[in-house]
């Protein structure tokens, strides 16, 4: 595992964006696995900057997102497809047919998951998968549990995740309780994995995920078994890993 500890969020974003852009330059038709949430916002903004300066070309890049809320489509500002359009898709020259997320509008969970699994199998492994970490160590929406779920599946979100997501929803609007997410196998089949974490409230998760026991109770801990993982964490997020 490679670890980069940065001074702050901005440096973390720049470092991670550098790794992603190197991937795109090396392989212009790469498959990029993408994440949403607050952590990658600065990364996407940096990538957009470089695109606008003419340093990056997304015209052949294929993207696959980790997850989407069940019941939400692009018209909903809280959907992940909306987030991706706002932060990246609409700002660079990605082709609309090359971007993929689970379809939250399909409420039949089995159908939605089957469709996304099939699509992932057809596209092939992610060359690089970007991941954020939940405070409870979740990756994608793989929440702590008794076993690792392998493929794309529908999850009931834990109370702590629902609460953490509340900030993205207007007061009074209820946060979805279910989401479609890549499973552990869908994530681990990526050739390279890039994990980003920022802030002291992620310090416990970073410590447990990378230096604790591998257990489904800390879903991200499975990353210890992947042979090409890079962690970019700022000092706050890495603060519990220093002996
Ligand atoms: C988002 C995702 C989640 C987030 C995690 C951290 O697509 O899959 O696992 O990466 O919840 O979220 P933030 O970055 O908001 O702390």
py3Dmol code that shows the C-alpha trace and the ligand (Angstrom):
import py3Dmol

protein = """\
ATOM      1  CA  UNK A   1       0.000   0.000   0.000  1.00  0.00           C
ATOM      2  CA  UNK A   2       1.183   3.520  -0.805  1.00  0.00           C
ATOM      3  CA  UNK A   3       0.325   6.254   1.671  1.00  0.00           C
ATOM      4  CA  UNK A   4       0.470   9.983   1.088  1.00  0.00           C
ATOM      5  CA  UNK A   5      -0.254  12.250   4.030  1.00  0.00           C
ATOM      6  CA  UNK A   6      -1.047  15.808   3.037  1.00  0.00           C
ATOM      7  CA  UNK A   7      -1.239  18.993   5.092  1.00  0.00           C
ATOM      8  CA  UNK A   8      -4.886  19.663   4.382  1.00  0.00           C
ATOM      9  CA  UNK A   9      -7.936  18.986   2.238  1.00  0.00           C
ATOM     10  CA  UNK A  10      -6.735  21.055  -0.719  1.00  0.00           C
ATOM     11  CA  UNK A  11      -3.436  19.202  -0.917  1.00  0.00           C
ATOM     12  CA  UNK A  12      -5.236  15.884  -0.588  1.00  0.00           C
ATOM     13  CA  UNK A  13      -7.511  16.838  -3.465  1.00  0.00           C
ATOM     14  CA  UNK A  14      -4.619  17.915  -5.657  1.00  0.00           C
ATOM     15  CA  UNK A  15      -2.601  14.777  -4.976  1.00  0.00           C
ATOM     16  CA  UNK A  16      -5.565  12.484  -5.691  1.00  0.00           C
ATOM     17  CA  UNK A  17      -6.455  14.464  -8.827  1.00  0.00           C
ATOM     18  CA  UNK A  18      -2.857  14.037  -9.969  1.00  0.00           C
ATOM     19  CA  UNK A  19      -3.122  10.269  -9.641  1.00  0.00           C
ATOM     20  CA  UNK A  20      -6.393  10.222 -11.587  1.00  0.00           C
ATOM     21  CA  UNK A  21      -5.107  12.486 -14.323  1.00  0.00           C
ATOM     22  CA  UNK A  22      -1.945  10.378 -14.695  1.00  0.00           C
ATOM     23  CA  UNK A  23      -4.239   7.390 -15.232  1.00  0.00           C
ATOM     24  CA  UNK A  24      -6.169   9.237 -17.948  1.00  0.00           C
ATOM     25  CA  UNK A  25      -3.001  10.412 -19.682  1.00  0.00           C
ATOM     26  CA  UNK A  26      -1.465   6.918 -19.599  1.00  0.00           C
ATOM     27  CA  UNK A  27      -4.635   5.248 -20.854  1.00  0.00           C
ATOM     28  CA  UNK A  28      -7.085   7.702 -22.466  1.00  0.00           C
ATOM     29  CA  UNK A  29      -9.841   5.057 -22.728  1.00  0.00           C
ATOM     30  CA  UNK A  30      -9.495   3.923 -19.120  1.00  0.00           C
ATOM     31  CA  UNK A  31     -12.386   2.815 -16.924  1.00  0.00           C
ATOM     32  CA  UNK A  32     -12.581   5.094 -13.901  1.00  0.00           C
ATOM     33  CA  UNK A  33     -14.580   4.039 -10.857  1.00  0.00           C
ATOM     34  CA  UNK A  34     -15.945   7.153  -9.175  1.00  0.00           C
ATOM     35  CA  UNK A  35     -17.351   8.089  -5.779  1.00  0.00           C
ATOM     36  CA  UNK A  36     -19.594  10.869  -4.528  1.00  0.00           C
ATOM     37  CA  UNK A  37     -19.789  12.502  -1.091  1.00  0.00           C
ATOM     38  CA  UNK A  38     -18.030  15.584   0.214  1.00  0.00           C
ATOM     39  CA  UNK A  39     -14.468  14.251   0.080  1.00  0.00           C
ATOM     40  CA  UNK A  40     -14.060  14.047  -3.734  1.00  0.00           C
ATOM     41  CA  UNK A  41     -15.569  17.481  -4.490  1.00  0.00           C
ATOM     42  CA  UNK A  42     -12.122  19.140  -4.487  1.00  0.00           C
ATOM     43  CA  UNK A  43     -10.699  16.368  -6.668  1.00  0.00           C
ATOM     44  CA  UNK A  44     -13.375  16.843  -9.305  1.00  0.00           C
ATOM     45  CA  UNK A  45     -12.930  20.587  -9.205  1.00  0.00           C
ATOM     46  CA  UNK A  46      -9.176  20.176  -9.792  1.00  0.00           C
ATOM     47  CA  UNK A  47      -9.787  17.770 -12.686  1.00  0.00           C
ATOM     48  CA  UNK A  48     -12.224  20.266 -14.239  1.00  0.00           C
ATOM     49  CA  UNK A  49      -9.572  22.989 -13.900  1.00  0.00           C
ATOM     50  CA  UNK A  50      -6.995  20.919 -15.727  1.00  0.00           C
ATOM     51  CA  UNK A  51      -9.552  20.019 -18.391  1.00  0.00           C
ATOM     52  CA  UNK A  52     -10.360  23.711 -18.926  1.00  0.00           C
ATOM     53  CA  UNK A  53      -6.668  24.476 -19.289  1.00  0.00           C
ATOM     54  CA  UNK A  54      -6.476  21.833 -22.009  1.00  0.00           C
ATOM     55  CA  UNK A  55      -4.330  19.449 -19.964  1.00  0.00           C
ATOM     56  CA  UNK A  56      -6.873  16.632 -19.709  1.00  0.00           C
ATOM     57  CA  UNK A  57      -9.120  14.948 -22.234  1.00  0.00           C
ATOM     58  CA  UNK A  58     -12.053  12.808 -21.081  1.00  0.00           C
ATOM     59  CA  UNK A  59     -13.390  12.032 -24.558  1.00  0.00           C
ATOM     60  CA  UNK A  60     -12.582   8.327 -24.362  1.00  0.00           C
ATOM     61  CA  UNK A  61     -12.833   7.833 -20.609  1.00  0.00           C
ATOM     62  CA  UNK A  62     -15.503   5.475 -19.289  1.00  0.00           C
ATOM     63  CA  UNK A  63     -16.835   5.998 -15.781  1.00  0.00           C
ATOM     64  CA  UNK A  64     -18.675   3.710 -13.390  1.00  0.00           C
ATOM     65  CA  UNK A  65     -19.981   5.062 -10.117  1.00  0.00           C
ATOM     66  CA  UNK A  66     -20.084   3.124  -6.907  1.00  0.00           C
ATOM     67  CA  UNK A  67     -23.619   3.754  -5.855  1.00  0.00           C
ATOM     68  CA  UNK A  68     -26.948   5.543  -6.100  1.00  0.00           C
ATOM     69  CA  UNK A  69     -29.944   6.006  -3.852  1.00  0.00           C
ATOM     70  CA  UNK A  70     -32.907   3.821  -4.621  1.00  0.00           C
ATOM     71  CA  UNK A  71     -35.842   5.937  -5.712  1.00  0.00           C
ATOM     72  CA  UNK A  72     -33.884   8.973  -6.937  1.00  0.00           C
ATOM     73  CA  UNK A  73     -33.222   9.991 -10.546  1.00  0.00           C
ATOM     74  CA  UNK A  74     -31.294  12.833 -12.192  1.00  0.00           C
ATOM     75  CA  UNK A  75     -34.112  15.323 -11.539  1.00  0.00           C
ATOM     76  CA  UNK A  76     -33.500  14.987  -7.814  1.00  0.00           C
ATOM     77  CA  UNK A  77     -30.717  17.243  -6.538  1.00  0.00           C
ATOM     78  CA  UNK A  78     -29.870  14.624  -3.930  1.00  0.00           C
ATOM     79  CA  UNK A  79     -29.236  11.850  -6.411  1.00  0.00           C
ATOM     80  CA  UNK A  80     -25.684  10.839  -7.101  1.00  0.00           C
ATOM     81  CA  UNK A  81     -26.206  11.220 -10.829  1.00  0.00           C
ATOM     82  CA  UNK A  82     -27.119  14.875 -10.191  1.00  0.00           C
ATOM     83  CA  UNK A  83     -24.002  15.292  -8.037  1.00  0.00           C
ATOM     84  CA  UNK A  84     -21.795  13.745 -10.720  1.00  0.00           C
ATOM     85  CA  UNK A  85     -23.248  15.961 -13.447  1.00  0.00           C
ATOM     86  CA  UNK A  86     -22.811  19.061 -11.331  1.00  0.00           C
ATOM     87  CA  UNK A  87     -19.282  18.318 -10.198  1.00  0.00           C
ATOM     88  CA  UNK A  88     -17.798  16.593 -13.229  1.00  0.00           C
ATOM     89  CA  UNK A  89     -19.871  15.152 -16.065  1.00  0.00           C
ATOM     90  CA  UNK A  90     -21.342  18.434 -17.325  1.00  0.00           C
ATOM     91  CA  UNK A  91     -18.036  20.271 -17.003  1.00  0.00           C
ATOM     92  CA  UNK A  92     -15.734  18.046 -19.033  1.00  0.00           C
ATOM     93  CA  UNK A  93     -15.939  16.299 -22.393  1.00  0.00           C
ATOM     94  CA  UNK A  94     -17.094  12.910 -21.083  1.00  0.00           C
ATOM     95  CA  UNK A  95     -19.541  11.321 -23.511  1.00  0.00           C
ATOM     96  CA  UNK A  96     -22.942  10.742 -21.955  1.00  0.00           C
ATOM     97  CA  UNK A  97     -22.971   7.136 -23.178  1.00  0.00           C
ATOM     98  CA  UNK A  98     -19.696   6.527 -21.334  1.00  0.00           C
ATOM     99  CA  UNK A  99     -20.906   7.405 -17.832  1.00  0.00           C
ATOM    100  CA  UNK A 100     -22.634   4.812 -15.686  1.00  0.00           C
ATOM    101  CA  UNK A 101     -24.355   4.731 -12.326  1.00  0.00           C
ATOM    102  CA  UNK A 102     -26.864   2.300 -10.870  1.00  0.00           C
ATOM    103  CA  UNK A 103     -30.305   3.460 -12.036  1.00  0.00           C
ATOM    104  CA  UNK A 104     -32.013   4.741  -8.899  1.00  0.00           C
ATOM    105  CA  UNK A 105     -35.293   5.188 -10.767  1.00  0.00           C
ATOM    106  CA  UNK A 106     -35.682   1.420 -10.936  1.00  0.00           C
ATOM    107  CA  UNK A 107     -37.281   0.560  -7.617  1.00  0.00           C
ATOM    108  CA  UNK A 108     -37.238  -3.164  -8.320  1.00  0.00           C
ATOM    109  CA  UNK A 109     -33.963  -3.840  -6.527  1.00  0.00           C
ATOM    110  CA  UNK A 110     -33.244  -7.146  -8.193  1.00  0.00           C
ATOM    111  CA  UNK A 111     -33.696  -5.671 -11.646  1.00  0.00           C
ATOM    112  CA  UNK A 112     -31.596  -2.589 -10.922  1.00  0.00           C
ATOM    113  CA  UNK A 113     -28.742  -4.615  -9.433  1.00  0.00           C
ATOM    114  CA  UNK A 114     -28.770  -7.190 -12.227  1.00  0.00           C
ATOM    115  CA  UNK A 115     -28.601  -4.433 -14.847  1.00  0.00           C
ATOM    116  CA  UNK A 116     -25.642  -2.733 -13.155  1.00  0.00           C
ATOM    117  CA  UNK A 117     -23.791  -6.014 -12.588  1.00  0.00           C
ATOM    118  CA  UNK A 118     -24.219  -6.921 -16.244  1.00  0.00           C
ATOM    119  CA  UNK A 119     -22.996  -3.535 -17.371  1.00  0.00           C
ATOM    120  CA  UNK A 120     -19.909  -3.750 -15.097  1.00  0.00           C
ATOM    121  CA  UNK A 121     -19.085  -7.202 -16.453  1.00  0.00           C
ATOM    122  CA  UNK A 122     -19.344  -5.945 -20.033  1.00  0.00           C
ATOM    123  CA  UNK A 123     -17.163  -2.901 -19.457  1.00  0.00           C
ATOM    124  CA  UNK A 124     -14.442  -4.838 -17.651  1.00  0.00           C
ATOM    125  CA  UNK A 125     -12.468  -4.001 -14.527  1.00  0.00           C
ATOM    126  CA  UNK A 126     -11.925  -0.440 -13.422  1.00  0.00           C
ATOM    127  CA  UNK A 127      -8.385   0.701 -14.164  1.00  0.00           C
ATOM    128  CA  UNK A 128      -8.637   2.944 -11.132  1.00  0.00           C
ATOM    129  CA  UNK A 129     -11.347   3.031  -8.486  1.00  0.00           C
ATOM    130  CA  UNK A 130     -11.735   6.129  -6.315  1.00  0.00           C
ATOM    131  CA  UNK A 131     -13.171   5.531  -2.839  1.00  0.00           C
ATOM    132  CA  UNK A 132     -14.141   7.678   0.112  1.00  0.00           C
ATOM    133  CA  UNK A 133     -14.529   6.199   3.580  1.00  0.00           C
ATOM    134  CA  UNK A 134     -17.551   6.331   5.827  1.00  0.00           C
ATOM    135  CA  UNK A 135     -16.940   7.086   9.510  1.00  0.00           C
ATOM    136  CA  UNK A 136     -17.956   3.496  10.216  1.00  0.00           C
ATOM    137  CA  UNK A 137     -15.467   2.218   7.630  1.00  0.00           C
ATOM    138  CA  UNK A 138     -17.985   1.704   4.850  1.00  0.00           C
ATOM    139  CA  UNK A 139     -16.914   1.783   1.214  1.00  0.00           C
ATOM    140  CA  UNK A 140     -19.541   2.471  -1.395  1.00  0.00           C
ATOM    141  CA  UNK A 141     -22.621   1.688   0.659  1.00  0.00           C
ATOM    142  CA  UNK A 142     -21.223  -1.549   2.003  1.00  0.00           C
ATOM    143  CA  UNK A 143     -22.176  -1.081   5.615  1.00  0.00           C
ATOM    144  CA  UNK A 144     -20.753  -3.000   8.593  1.00  0.00           C
ATOM    145  CA  UNK A 145     -22.267  -6.464   8.772  1.00  0.00           C
ATOM    146  CA  UNK A 146     -21.663 -10.143   9.319  1.00  0.00           C
ATOM    147  CA  UNK A 147     -20.288 -10.866   5.859  1.00  0.00           C
ATOM    148  CA  UNK A 148     -18.957  -9.097   2.776  1.00  0.00           C
ATOM    149  CA  UNK A 149     -21.546  -8.688  -0.001  1.00  0.00           C
ATOM    150  CA  UNK A 150     -19.890  -9.507  -3.294  1.00  0.00           C
ATOM    151  CA  UNK A 151     -21.740  -7.966  -6.191  1.00  0.00           C
ATOM    152  CA  UNK A 152     -24.034  -5.011  -6.812  1.00  0.00           C
ATOM    153  CA  UNK A 153     -26.788  -5.143  -4.225  1.00  0.00           C
ATOM    154  CA  UNK A 154     -29.438  -3.094  -2.482  1.00  0.00           C
ATOM    155  CA  UNK A 155     -28.646  -2.052   1.070  1.00  0.00           C
ATOM    156  CA  UNK A 156     -30.614  -0.629   3.896  1.00  0.00           C
ATOM    157  CA  UNK A 157     -28.497   2.278   5.143  1.00  0.00           C
ATOM    158  CA  UNK A 158     -27.485   2.395   8.782  1.00  0.00           C
ATOM    159  CA  UNK A 159     -28.835   5.131  10.997  1.00  0.00           C
ATOM    160  CA  UNK A 160     -25.411   6.806  11.172  1.00  0.00           C
ATOM    161  CA  UNK A 161     -25.150   6.941   7.372  1.00  0.00           C
ATOM    162  CA  UNK A 162     -28.686   8.283   7.007  1.00  0.00           C
ATOM    163  CA  UNK A 163     -27.805  10.963   9.574  1.00  0.00           C
ATOM    164  CA  UNK A 164     -24.499  11.796   7.860  1.00  0.00           C
ATOM    165  CA  UNK A 165     -26.349  12.193   4.563  1.00  0.00           C
ATOM    166  CA  UNK A 166     -28.995  14.444   6.072  1.00  0.00           C
ATOM    167  CA  UNK A 167     -26.777  17.453   5.358  1.00  0.00           C
ATOM    168  CA  UNK A 168     -27.357  16.989   1.641  1.00  0.00           C
ATOM    169  CA  UNK A 169     -31.122  17.121   1.983  1.00  0.00           C
ATOM    170  CA  UNK A 170     -33.348  20.124   2.607  1.00  0.00           C
ATOM    171  CA  UNK A 171     -34.885  20.294   6.048  1.00  0.00           C
ATOM    172  CA  UNK A 172     -38.032  18.215   6.104  1.00  0.00           C
ATOM    173  CA  UNK A 173     -37.091  16.083   3.088  1.00  0.00           C
ATOM    174  CA  UNK A 174     -36.554  12.518   4.051  1.00  0.00           C
ATOM    175  CA  UNK A 175     -33.253  10.859   3.249  1.00  0.00           C
ATOM    176  CA  UNK A 176     -33.582   7.640   1.257  1.00  0.00           C
ATOM    177  CA  UNK A 177     -33.153   4.558   3.392  1.00  0.00           C
ATOM    178  CA  UNK A 178     -31.922   2.231   0.636  1.00  0.00           C
ATOM    179  CA  UNK A 179     -29.190   2.436  -1.952  1.00  0.00           C
ATOM    180  CA  UNK A 180     -27.742   0.352  -4.746  1.00  0.00           C
ATOM    181  CA  UNK A 181     -24.042  -0.182  -4.409  1.00  0.00           C
ATOM    182  CA  UNK A 182     -21.165  -2.059  -5.946  1.00  0.00           C
ATOM    183  CA  UNK A 183     -20.270  -4.975  -3.722  1.00  0.00           C
ATOM    184  CA  UNK A 184     -16.853  -5.885  -2.438  1.00  0.00           C
ATOM    185  CA  UNK A 185     -15.998  -8.017  -5.446  1.00  0.00           C
ATOM    186  CA  UNK A 186     -17.096  -5.252  -7.822  1.00  0.00           C
ATOM    187  CA  UNK A 187     -14.726  -2.884  -6.004  1.00  0.00           C
ATOM    188  CA  UNK A 188     -11.776  -5.226  -5.478  1.00  0.00           C
ATOM    189  CA  UNK A 189     -11.620  -6.249  -9.108  1.00  0.00           C
ATOM    190  CA  UNK A 190     -10.330  -2.748  -9.900  1.00  0.00           C
ATOM    191  CA  UNK A 191      -6.698  -2.864 -10.975  1.00  0.00           C
ATOM    192  CA  UNK A 192      -5.820   0.053  -8.727  1.00  0.00           C
ATOM    193  CA  UNK A 193      -7.696   1.585  -5.820  1.00  0.00           C
ATOM    194  CA  UNK A 194      -7.344   5.168  -4.596  1.00  0.00           C
ATOM    195  CA  UNK A 195      -8.805   5.951  -1.173  1.00  0.00           C
ATOM    196  CA  UNK A 196      -9.189   9.541  -0.026  1.00  0.00           C
ATOM    197  CA  UNK A 197      -9.937  10.738   3.489  1.00  0.00           C
ATOM    198  CA  UNK A 198      -9.981  14.137   5.105  1.00  0.00           C
ATOM    199  CA  UNK A 199     -10.540  15.439   8.600  1.00  0.00           C
ATOM    200  CA  UNK A 200     -10.235  14.117  12.123  1.00  0.00           C
ATOM    201  CA  UNK A 201     -13.695  12.612  12.055  1.00  0.00           C
ATOM    202  CA  UNK A 202     -12.298  10.049   9.609  1.00  0.00           C
ATOM    203  CA  UNK A 203      -9.251   9.241  11.770  1.00  0.00           C
ATOM    204  CA  UNK A 204     -10.803   6.184  13.448  1.00  0.00           C
ATOM    205  CA  UNK A 205     -12.036   4.816  10.133  1.00  0.00           C
ATOM    206  CA  UNK A 206      -8.628   5.253   8.469  1.00  0.00           C
ATOM    207  CA  UNK A 207      -6.879   3.544  11.373  1.00  0.00           C
ATOM    208  CA  UNK A 208      -9.290   0.590  11.456  1.00  0.00           C
ATOM    209  CA  UNK A 209      -9.547   0.173   7.684  1.00  0.00           C
ATOM    210  CA  UNK A 210      -5.822   0.159   6.976  1.00  0.00           C
ATOM    211  CA  UNK A 211      -4.258  -1.045  10.204  1.00  0.00           C
ATOM    212  CA  UNK A 212      -7.000  -2.997  11.983  1.00  0.00           C
ATOM    213  CA  UNK A 213      -8.334  -6.496  11.602  1.00  0.00           C
ATOM    214  CA  UNK A 214      -9.891  -7.468   8.279  1.00  0.00           C
ATOM    215  CA  UNK A 215     -13.556  -7.929   9.133  1.00  0.00           C
ATOM    216  CA  UNK A 216     -16.950  -7.254   7.555  1.00  0.00           C
ATOM    217  CA  UNK A 217     -17.642  -5.150  10.644  1.00  0.00           C
ATOM    218  CA  UNK A 218     -15.245  -2.648   9.022  1.00  0.00           C
ATOM    219  CA  UNK A 219     -16.032  -3.143   5.335  1.00  0.00           C
ATOM    220  CA  UNK A 220     -13.108  -1.075   4.032  1.00  0.00           C
ATOM    221  CA  UNK A 221     -10.642  -3.337   5.874  1.00  0.00           C
ATOM    222  CA  UNK A 222     -10.959  -5.771   2.949  1.00  0.00           C
ATOM    223  CA  UNK A 223      -8.819  -3.301   0.994  1.00  0.00           C
ATOM    224  CA  UNK A 224      -5.822  -4.670   2.902  1.00  0.00           C
ATOM    225  CA  UNK A 225      -6.131  -7.742   0.666  1.00  0.00           C
ATOM    226  CA  UNK A 226      -5.852  -5.772  -2.577  1.00  0.00           C
ATOM    227  CA  UNK A 227      -2.350  -5.481  -3.946  1.00  0.00           C
ATOM    228  CA  UNK A 228      -2.536  -1.960  -5.384  1.00  0.00           C
ATOM    229  CA  UNK A 229      -4.091   0.469  -2.952  1.00  0.00           C
ATOM    230  CA  UNK A 230      -3.082   4.098  -2.512  1.00  0.00           C
ATOM    231  CA  UNK A 231      -4.322   6.133   0.432  1.00  0.00           C
ATOM    232  CA  UNK A 232      -4.262   9.913   0.250  1.00  0.00           C
ATOM    233  CA  UNK A 233      -5.212  11.277   3.647  1.00  0.00           C
ATOM    234  CA  UNK A 234      -4.751  14.681   5.201  1.00  0.00           C
ATOM    235  CA  UNK A 235      -3.102  15.045   8.598  1.00  0.00           C
ATOM    236  CA  UNK A 236      -6.432  15.034  10.433  1.00  0.00           C
ATOM    237  CA  UNK A 237      -7.588  11.792   8.842  1.00  0.00           C
ATOM    238  CA  UNK A 238      -4.198  10.164   9.439  1.00  0.00           C
ATOM    239  CA  UNK A 239      -3.829  11.414  13.003  1.00  0.00           C
ATOM    240  CA  UNK A 240      -4.660   8.075  14.695  1.00  0.00           C
ATOM    241  CA  UNK A 241      -2.239   6.096  12.547  1.00  0.00           C
ATOM    242  CA  UNK A 242       0.876   7.681  13.917  1.00  0.00           C
ATOM    243  CA  UNK A 243       2.389   5.650  16.741  1.00  0.00           C
TER     244      UNK A 243
END
"""
ligand_1 = """\
16
LIG
C -20.105 7.750 -2.100
C -19.817 6.577 -1.288
C -19.577 6.667 0.170
C -18.709 7.856 0.574
C -18.504 7.870 2.087
C -17.733 9.095 2.540
O -20.279 7.388 -3.461
O -19.816 5.533 -1.818
O -18.974 5.472 0.600
O -17.478 7.770 -0.080
O -19.743 7.867 2.731
O -18.492 10.219 2.289
P -17.927 11.699 2.509
O -16.861 11.890 1.488
O -19.115 12.591 2.285
O -17.415 11.751 3.896
"""
view = py3Dmol.view(width=600, height=400)
view.addModel(protein, "pdb")
view.setStyle({"model": 0}, {"cartoon": {"style": "trace"}})
view.addModel(ligand_1, "xyz")
view.setStyle({"model": 1}, {"stick": {}})
view.zoomTo()
view.show()
